[in-house]
Amino acid sequence: MIVKLVGIFFVVLGTIVSLAFWIPGIINKKQLKGIMGSRYSLIYFIYFTNGPLLLIIGASILTFLVR
């Protein structure tokens, strides 16, 4: 039961982070690029580890561990 809840939480959180990053207006990428400067590419790493990766982990948990 707890594993299923963790899987659902990861899927929901991964989806929210992914949508927040790609929907224009939620995150001002130009302002973020101005603040981060040369470290802006780090944003994509943070996005990937908190967006699609959580979604993949959550879906994997729900697919393979919950029976």
PyMOL commands that place a pseudoatom at each C-alpha (Angstrom):
pseudoatom trace, name=CA, resn=MET, resi=1, chain=A, elem=C, hetatm=0, pos=[0.000, 0.000, 0.000]
pseudoatom trace, name=CA, resn=ILE, resi=2, chain=A, elem=C, hetatm=0, pos=[2.781, 2.449, 0.905]
pseudoatom trace, name=CA, resn=VAL, resi=3, chain=A, elem=C, hetatm=0, pos=[4.726, 1.541, -2.237]
pseudoatom trace, name=CA, resn=LYS, resi=4, chain=A, elem=C, hetatm=0, pos=[1.644, 2.278, -4.332]
pseudoatom trace, name=CA, resn=LEU, resi=5, chain=A, elem=C, hetatm=0, pos=[1.192, 5.676, -2.642]
pseudoatom trace, name=CA, resn=VAL, resi=6, chain=A, elem=C, hetatm=0, pos=[4.860, 6.546, -3.207]
pseudoatom trace, name=CA, resn=GLY, resi=7, chain=A, elem=C, hetatm=0, pos=[4.512, 5.579, -6.868]
pseudoatom trace, name=CA, resn=ILE, resi=8, chain=A, elem=C, hetatm=0, pos=[1.418, 7.740, -7.279]
pseudoatom trace, name=CA, resn=PHE, resi=9, chain=A, elem=C, hetatm=0, pos=[3.138, 10.641, -5.480]
pseudoatom trace, name=CA, resn=PHE, resi=10, chain=A, elem=C, hetatm=0, pos=[6.175, 10.411, -7.788]
pseudoatom trace, name=CA, resn=VAL, resi=11, chain=A, elem=C, hetatm=0, pos=[3.983, 10.307, -10.895]
pseudoatom trace, name=CA, resn=VAL, resi=12, chain=A, elem=C, hetatm=0, pos=[1.947, 13.328, -9.795]
pseudoatom trace, name=CA, resn=LEU, resi=13, chain=A, elem=C, hetatm=0, pos=[4.999, 15.325, -8.692]
pseudoatom trace, name=CA, resn=GLY, resi=14, chain=A, elem=C, hetatm=0, pos=[6.902, 14.489, -11.887]
pseudoatom trace, name=CA, resn=THR, resi=15, chain=A, elem=C, hetatm=0, pos=[3.945, 15.571, -14.000]
pseudoatom trace, name=CA, resn=ILE, resi=16, chain=A, elem=C, hetatm=0, pos=[3.532, 18.852, -12.113]
pseudoatom trace, name=CA, resn=VAL, resi=17, chain=A, elem=C, hetatm=0, pos=[7.234, 19.721, -12.405]
pseudoatom trace, name=CA, resn=SER, resi=18, chain=A, elem=C, hetatm=0, pos=[7.246, 18.862, -16.116]
pseudoatom trace, name=CA, resn=LEU, resi=19, chain=A, elem=C, hetatm=0, pos=[4.173, 20.962, -16.822]
pseudoatom trace, name=CA, resn=ALA, resi=20, chain=A, elem=C, hetatm=0, pos=[5.456, 23.879, -14.749]
pseudoatom trace, name=CA, resn=PHE, resi=21, chain=A, elem=C, hetatm=0, pos=[8.702, 23.902, -16.701]
pseudoatom trace, name=CA, resn=TRP, resi=22, chain=A, elem=C, hetatm=0, pos=[7.210, 23.745, -20.182]
pseudoatom trace, name=CA, resn=ILE, resi=23, chain=A, elem=C, hetatm=0, pos=[4.057, 25.904, -19.890]
pseudoatom trace, name=CA, resn=PRO, resi=24, chain=A, elem=C, hetatm=0, pos=[5.016, 29.476, -20.806]
pseudoatom trace, name=CA, resn=GLY, resi=25, chain=A, elem=C, hetatm=0, pos=[4.410, 32.041, -18.102]
pseudoatom trace, name=CA, resn=ILE, resi=26, chain=A, elem=C, hetatm=0, pos=[4.780, 29.793, -15.076]
pseudoatom trace, name=CA, resn=ILE, resi=27, chain=A, elem=C, hetatm=0, pos=[8.573, 29.951, -15.107]
pseudoatom trace, name=CA, resn=ASN, resi=28, chain=A, elem=C, hetatm=0, pos=[10.170, 33.021, -16.702]
pseudoatom trace, name=CA, resn=LYS, resi=29, chain=A, elem=C, hetatm=0, pos=[13.110, 31.399, -18.493]
pseudoatom trace, name=CA, resn=LYS, resi=30, chain=A, elem=C, hetatm=0, pos=[14.615, 34.708, -19.673]
pseudoatom trace, name=CA, resn=GLN, resi=31, chain=A, elem=C, hetatm=0, pos=[14.771, 36.068, -16.134]
pseudoatom trace, name=CA, resn=LEU, resi=32, chain=A, elem=C, hetatm=0, pos=[16.101, 32.746, -14.866]
pseudoatom trace, name=CA, resn=LYS, resi=33, chain=A, elem=C, hetatm=0, pos=[18.801, 32.784, -17.558]
pseudoatom trace, name=CA, resn=GLY, resi=34, chain=A, elem=C, hetatm=0, pos=[19.778, 36.317, -16.503]
pseudoatom trace, name=CA, resn=ILE, resi=35, chain=A, elem=C, hetatm=0, pos=[20.080, 35.252, -12.871]
pseudoatom trace, name=CA, resn=MET, resi=36, chain=A, elem=C, hetatm=0, pos=[21.917, 31.980, -13.525]
pseudoatom trace, name=CA, resn=GLY, resi=37, chain=A, elem=C, hetatm=0, pos=[24.245, 33.221, -16.274]
pseudoatom trace, name=CA, resn=SER, resi=38, chain=A, elem=C, hetatm=0, pos=[26.649, 30.517, -17.415]
pseudoatom trace, name=CA, resn=ARG, resi=39, chain=A, elem=C, hetatm=0, pos=[25.133, 28.035, -14.953]
pseudoatom trace, name=CA, resn=TYR, resi=40, chain=A, elem=C, hetatm=0, pos=[21.791, 28.088, -16.794]
pseudoatom trace, name=CA, resn=SER, resi=41, chain=A, elem=C, hetatm=0, pos=[22.370, 24.621, -18.273]
pseudoatom trace, name=CA, resn=LEU, resi=42, chain=A, elem=C, hetatm=0, pos=[22.217, 23.296, -14.702]
pseudoatom trace, name=CA, resn=ILE, resi=43, chain=A, elem=C, hetatm=0, pos=[18.487, 24.127, -14.772]
pseudoatom trace, name=CA, resn=TYR, resi=44, chain=A, elem=C, hetatm=0, pos=[17.943, 21.369, -17.343]
pseudoatom trace, name=CA, resn=PHE, resi=45, chain=A, elem=C, hetatm=0, pos=[19.694, 18.842, -15.104]
pseudoatom trace, name=CA, resn=ILE, resi=46, chain=A, elem=C, hetatm=0, pos=[17.559, 19.890, -12.134]
pseudoatom trace, name=CA, resn=TYR, resi=47, chain=A, elem=C, hetatm=0, pos=[14.435, 19.771, -14.303]
pseudoatom trace, name=CA, resn=PHE, resi=48, chain=A, elem=C, hetatm=0, pos=[15.259, 16.295, -15.615]
pseudoatom trace, name=CA, resn=THR, resi=49, chain=A, elem=C, hetatm=0, pos=[15.945, 14.848, -12.173]
pseudoatom trace, name=CA, resn=ASN, resi=50, chain=A, elem=C, hetatm=0, pos=[12.773, 16.354, -10.724]
pseudoatom trace, name=CA, resn=GLY, resi=51, chain=A, elem=C, hetatm=0, pos=[10.394, 16.065, -13.678]
pseudoatom trace, name=CA, resn=PRO, resi=52, chain=A, elem=C, hetatm=0, pos=[10.598, 13.162, -16.096]
pseudoatom trace, name=CA, resn=LEU, resi=53, chain=A, elem=C, hetatm=0, pos=[12.834, 11.055, -13.869]
pseudoatom trace, name=CA, resn=LEU, resi=54, chain=A, elem=C, hetatm=0, pos=[10.311, 11.129, -11.011]
pseudoatom trace, name=CA, resn=LEU, resi=55, chain=A, elem=C, hetatm=0, pos=[7.579, 10.326, -13.515]
pseudoatom trace, name=CA, resn=ILE, resi=56, chain=A, elem=C, hetatm=0, pos=[9.552, 7.339, -14.834]
pseudoatom trace, name=CA, resn=ILE, resi=57, chain=A, elem=C, hetatm=0, pos=[10.408, 6.096, -11.337]
pseudoatom trace, name=CA, resn=GLY, resi=58, chain=A, elem=C, hetatm=0, pos=[6.794, 6.444, -10.204]
pseudoatom trace, name=CA, resn=ALA, resi=59, chain=A, elem=C, hetatm=0, pos=[5.461, 4.659, -13.271]
pseudoatom trace, name=CA, resn=SER, resi=60, chain=A, elem=C, hetatm=0, pos=[8.050, 1.900, -12.806]
pseudoatom trace, name=CA, resn=ILE, resi=61, chain=A, elem=C, hetatm=0, pos=[7.050, 1.452, -9.170]
pseudoatom trace, name=CA, resn=LEU, resi=62, chain=A, elem=C, hetatm=0, pos=[3.389, 1.236, -10.121]
pseudoatom trace, name=CA, resn=THR, resi=63, chain=A, elem=C, hetatm=0, pos=[4.094, -1.150, -13.001]
pseudoatom trace, name=CA, resn=PHE, resi=64, chain=A, elem=C, hetatm=0, pos=[6.641, -3.553, -11.554]
pseudoatom trace, name=CA, resn=LEU, resi=65, chain=A, elem=C, hetatm=0, pos=[6.401, -3.409, -7.764]
pseudoatom trace, name=CA, resn=VAL, resi=66, chain=A, elem=C, hetatm=0, pos=[2.655, -3.124, -7.186]
pseudoatom trace, name=CA, resn=ARG, resi=67, chain=A, elem=C, hetatm=0, pos=[0.814, -6.311, -8.067]
for i in range(1, 67): cmd.bond("trace and resi %d" % i, "trace and resi %d" % (i + 1))
show_as sticks, trace
zoom trace
